Amino acid sequence: MSENIKTYGAEGIKISWKPNICKHAAECVKGLPSVFNTQKSPWVSPQNATAKKIMEVIDRCPSRALTYEQK
């Protein structure tokens, strides 16, 4: 199975999402709906919050489908 990775960037952070392993626990959507909104395209808008806040929410992702790198 090939790994499909989507990336989203903003000042201070690069977010990677692996849809193939996402369990849809919605920790991201519930934790920071201004950044993670499945009703929008793209569904990740990292410019809408600080890198620190985004990292706190991504750290709750149980499947690790969402990860980040600090810039």
ABEGO torsion letter per residue (X at the ends): XBBBBBBBBBBGBBBBBBAAABAGAGAAAAABAAABBAABOBABBAAABBAAAAAAAAAABAAGABBBBBX
